[in-house]
């Protein structure tokens, strides 16, 4: 018999929160919540060490189609902040 572990509801809530990030403050709240999720659900995170997480973060960025550059006009756009949140979330589950 094969057992699978479903992602806890907390992880789904973090995903939903990432999609709602539109500002620097939203990103800060998201990062706080992502840290809480790690503490609660670390067993479902693929990258459990800081080096693994950072390597995955870089890989997610390389695969991303986002080409914006941080500047006054792009950081005022909610797309930039949401992109950052999605990168962080992706790095928690992608190797």
N, C-alpha and C positions, 0 to 999 in steps of 0.2 A: 504494500500500500504506500502511495506517495502522498506526503503531506505538504501542503503549500501554506505559506503565511500570507494572509491578506494584510494590506496596509491598514493600520489603525485609522480610525476616524480623524484623529489629530493630524495625521499626515495629509488627509484629504482637505482639511481646513487650512493647512499651510499652503497647499496648492491654490485653493480659492483665494487666499489672501495675496499670494504672489500676483495673481491676475488683476487684483484691484490696486496695486501699487501705482501711483501717479505722481508722487512727489518725494523729495528727500526725506521728509518726515515719515511718509508711508514706508519707505525703504527701511528706515531705522526701526519702525515697529515690526516690520516683517523679519528683520534680522534677529530681533529679540525673540520673536515667536519661533524662528527657525532653530535658535539655540535651545529653546524649551523643548521643541520637538525632538532634537537630538537626545536630550537627557531622558525623555520619555520613551522614545522609539528607536534608540540606537541599533537595536537588533535588525531593523529593516533598512537601515542606511547601508549603502554599498561601500561608502568611503568613510571609515571610522577613525582615521588618523588625519591630522592636519596636512601632512605631505600628500596623502592620497586625495584629500579633498581639493587641495590647491592644484594638483596635477589635473584632476578632473575639471576643475574650474577653467583652467587654461584650455583644455581640450574642447569644452563646451563653447568657449569663446571662438576658438578657431573654426568650429563647425557652424557657427552662427552666421546668419545672413545680414545681421545688423552692421551698418557701415558708418553710423553717426560718430562724430567726434565730440568729446565733452567740451562745451563752450557755453557761453551765456545763453545763446538761443537753444541749444540742444538740451541742456540740463533743465531748462524751464519746461521742456516738453515732457509730458507724462510717459511717453514711449521710452525715453532713456532710462527712467527710474524703474519702469516695469521690466525692461530688458535686464537691468542689473539684478533684480529680484529673481527673474527666471533663470539667469545664469547660476545664481547661488543655489536655487532649488535643484536645478539640473545636476549640479556637482554633488549633491547629496545622494543621488541614485544612479549616476552613470559612471562607468569605469572607462 
